[in-house]
Amino acid sequence: MLEKIPAVELPNGHNMPVIGLGTYKSSKEELRAALTAALECGYRHIDTAWAYQNEDVIGDVLKEWITQGKVKRGELFITTKLPAQGNRPSDVDKFMNLSLKNLKLDYVDLYLIHTPFTSISTGPEDIFGKLLDHSTDLEAVYKEMEKQVDAGKTKAIGLSNFNSKQIERIMKICRIKPSNLQVEVHVYHQQKPLRSICRQHDIPVCAFAPIGAPYIPRNEAENEKYPPLLEHPTVTSMAFRLNKMPAQILLRFLIQLGLIVIPKSIFDFKLPPSDMADLDLLDRGSDDNAGRLYKFLTREGQRSHLIIEMERLLLLWFDDQNQERIPLSLMLIQEKAKVLFRALKR
């Protein structure tokens, strides 16, 4: 079990655990096994979105756990998101209700505007929407988000993938302050100016892709110039010296900066100032987005986000433990997920 998980107090007074399980890009069977394993290991913060098309699986697992008395609803922190194709004032309530129905919950703890732009779906299979709707009115959409709080459908609302100018626009008109900004943050892409704006407005930041999204394909030249973070010499040398996994180093760095991370983390050690400074130097800057990994492009043929990330971390852990490398198959997901989650908490 994960113990004494720190939490960040949101502007609404509620606490958001600083570690959570990300659920993007995984099959329903994989997610059910991984989520069950995560809950058994003590995870209570679950991050999803309507666009991930997995809320129904999460809802099934949560309903089972709540019904069986394994967990109380108040112990959970569930985040979901308004999709880009729902970024219209008239669609906010509709998609909120769809998410609640899928999740089998009366309310969520945090509801985010997933993107600052609006998309137009070209059909049932086009979940993210390949066409842009240029009539986006972020202020009007946010006003409808506030109504979701008034209706008791969410405890808090926030933003995702917004830049500083878009955040300032919301701050000028909001009645209910954004409780969170979820954006890509990792050692290569530290988002310092954006985080500074959030500090000014007392908006906690949640980092996705905190270990550098190893599941995203990279070419050989890019790998040579900028090694995957899990393999970067600065990171691996710290991990060896501190007897930790590279993923733990990367996550601990973000936590010590005050960020919330998804999917996993560790709290039984701290990085000394010299290590924090060394990792800070790996930032590739914000002006040209050189370190950004997610560019809102559709990538066909990718393996599951969840399985590739688990497989990568597990293989590293097996190497550390001098154990035989075991390919991760669907039958082993739940068992190996438990190993991963427990290893990460050491």
N, C-alpha and C positions, 0 to 999 in steps of 0.2 A: 504493500500500500504506500502511496505517496502521502507524506505527512507534512503538516504545517506549510501548506502551499500559500505563499504570500498573495495578497490581493491589492488591487489599486482601487481607491475610492473614487467613484465616478461623480460628476457634478450633481447627479440626482440623489447622492447619498448611498447608493447601493455599491456593493463590492464586486469587482470583476477579477477573478483569479488570473494571475500573471502567466499561467501556462494553460494552454488549451489544445484540443485535438482538432487539427485541420482535416477536412473531409473532401477536398476537391479532387476530382478526376479518379474515382475508384468505382469498381463495379459494385452492385448491390450485395453480392455474396461476400466480396472482400471486405466491404465496409461493415457488414453485420458482424463478422468475426473480429475485425480490428476494434470496433467500437465496444463490443462486449469485453474484449481483453482490456481495453483502456479503462472502462468503468470498474472492472475487477481490480485494477491496479490503483484506483483512487482518482482518476481524472473525472472532473465535474464540469469543466468548461468545454463545450462543443461548438465548433464553428461550422456553419453550413450556409447555403444560399439556395433560393429557388432555382437559379440557373444551374446549380450542380446536379439537379434532378435526383437527389438522394434523400430528400427530407422524409419521404415515406418510410424508408428503411430505418432512419434515425428515430422516427416516431414509433415504429414497431418495437424497437429495442427499449426505448425509454418507457413506453407504456408497460412493457413486460417487467421492467425493473421496479417501476412505481407500484404496479399492481401487486407484485410479490413482496413488497415492503423492503426491497433491497436499498432503495434510495427514496428520499422525499423530494417533491418537486422544488421546494425551497432551497435544497442543497445544490441544485443544478444551475448552471449559467448557460443559456442557449442563445446563440447569435444566428440570425439569418438576415437575408438581404433582399431588397427590392431590385428586380432585374432591370437591365438597361431598357428592355422593351416595355417596361412598366413605368418609365420615367415621365409620366404625365399625371397631372393632378387627378384626373378621373379614374386612373388605374391603381392608385396607391392602395386604397381600401380593398380592391379586388384581389390583388396579389398578397396583401397581408392575410386575408382570409384563406387564400389557397395554401399559404405556408402553415398557418395554424392547423388547418385540416390535415395536411400531410404529416405534420409533427405530432398530431393528436394532443395538442396542448391548448389551454385557454389563453395563454399569453407567452411571449418570448421575453427574454431579459434585455436584448438589444436588437434593434432593427436598423440596418444601415442602407443608405442609398448606395448601391453597388458601384455605379459609375456616374461621372458628371455629365455624360452624354446619353442621348436616347437613341435606341436602335429600332429598326423595323424588321420584324420576322418575315421571312419569305416562305415559311411553311412550318409544319409541326416538328420537323427535324432541326430547324434552324433556331436553336435555343437562345443563342447569344444575339442573334439578329445581325445579318450581314450588311444591311443598309442603314445609313444614318438619317435620323429625323432632326433637321436643323432648327426645329421650333422649340427646343428644350427650354423650359422655364424653371430653373433650379429653385428659385425663391418660392414659386407656387407649389412645386412638389414638396419642398420642405414644410410648408404650412400644412399640407395634408399629412405629412409624417407626424407633426405635432398633434394632430387630431387622433392619431392612433394611440398616443400616450393618454390623451383625455379619455378615450374609450376603454382603456385598460387592456388593450391588446398587446402592448409592449411596455416594459418598464422604462426603457431609455431608447433614444434614437441617436444616429450618428452618420458618418460619412465614410466612403471608401474610394480610394484612387483620386481624391480631390487634390488640386494644387493650392498654393497659398492664396492666390487671387480668388479662387472659388470659395475657399473657406471664409475669406473676408466678406464676400457677398452674403453668405449665410449668416455670419455674425451680425451684420447690419440689420437684418430683418427678423431674427429668431426671437420667439417668445420662450421657447425651451431650448436651452443651450445644447449643442452637440456633445454627447457623452464620450465619443470615441472617434478616432480616425484610423482606419485600417489601410495600410499601404505597404508596398514592398520595401523592406529594410533588411539589409544584411551588411556584412563587413565591406563588401565591394560597393555597396550603394547605401550609404549611411543617412542620406536625406537630412543633412544638418540644417539648412535654411528652413525646410518645411517643419522639422521638429521644433525649431526655435519659434516659429509662428504659433504652433500648438501650445508650447509652454506659455507664451504670452496670453493665450486665451484659456489656459488651464484645461486643455483637451488631451486626455491620455491617448497615446499612440500604440496601436497593435501592429506588429510586424508579421507580414506573411512572407514566405520563402526565407525564413531566418537563417537557414544553413546554406543558402545559395542554390536551391532548386536543382539538385543533381540529376533529376529526371529529364531536364530540358536538353535536347541534343546540342552539342557544340562541335565546331570544326577543330581540326588538329592544330592549326595555326593559333586559334584563340586559346586553346588549352595550354599551348606552349608559353604564350605571352602572359596569360592570366589563368593559372591552374585552378581547377575546381576548388572551392574553399575547403572542402573536406581533405584535400590533398596538398594545400598550400604549405610550404615549409615552415612559415611562421606559426601556423596553426598546429601542424603535426608536432613540431618541436615543443611547443607549450604543452600539448596533450601528453607527450612522453614524459616531460619533466614533472608534470602535476599528476601523472597516473590517471588521466581522464581520457574520454573519447574526444576526437576532434569536434564532433557535433556539440558536445557539452561546452567546449571552449567558446564556440561561436554563439551559442545560446546565452551562456553566462555573460558574455560581453554585452549583449543587448539588454539583458536584465539589469546589469549594473548601470546602464545608461537610463534606466527607468522605463523601459518598454515592456509591453505585454507581447508574448510570443506564441505562435502556433506553428508546429504542433506540440513540441515537448521541451522540457528543461530540467535543470538540476540546481540544488540549493545548498549542498553541504560543503561548498568551497567558494572562495572569491579570488578573482584575478588581481594580482598586485598592480599598482599604478604603472609600472614599467611595461607589463604585458598589455594593459589597456592602451597605452600609448603606441605600442608596436602594431596592434590591431587597427588603431585609429589611422595609421599611416597607409593602410591598404585601401582606404576609401578612394574610389576612382573619380570622385567629384560629382557634382550635381548639375553643372551647367549644360553639359551635352548628354546627360543620362548614359554615360559610358558604361556604368555598372548595372544598368537596369536589365533585368532578365525577361520580365513580362512586358510585351509590346502590343498586347491586344491583337495578336495574329493567331489565326486558326492553324493548328499544326496537326495534320492527319497522321494516323498510324502510331501515335505515341502509346507506350505501355502505360499502365495505370500509375498515376502520381503516387498513390499510397503504397503500392507494392514495390515500385522501384526505390522509393525512399527507404522503406523498411529493409529491402534486400541490401541496399548499399550500406546502411548502418549496421545491419546484422553481420555482413561479411567483414566489416572492419572490426566489429566486436569479437567475432570468431578468431580473427587473426591475432587480436590482442590476447585472447585466452588460449592461443595455440590449439584451437579446436578445428576439426575438419570443416571445410566450407560445405554448406548444405544449400542447394538451390531451393528458393522459396516457392512452394507450390500452394495452390488454394487449400489443400488439405492441411498444410502446416501453418497457415496464416495466423490463426488464433494462438497456437502454442508459441510460435516464434515472436508474435507481437508482445506477448507477456514477457518473454525474455528481453526484448528490446526495451520496453517501458521500464522494467525493473533495473536493467543495466544502466539506463540513462539517469536513474534517480540515485545511483551510488555516489 
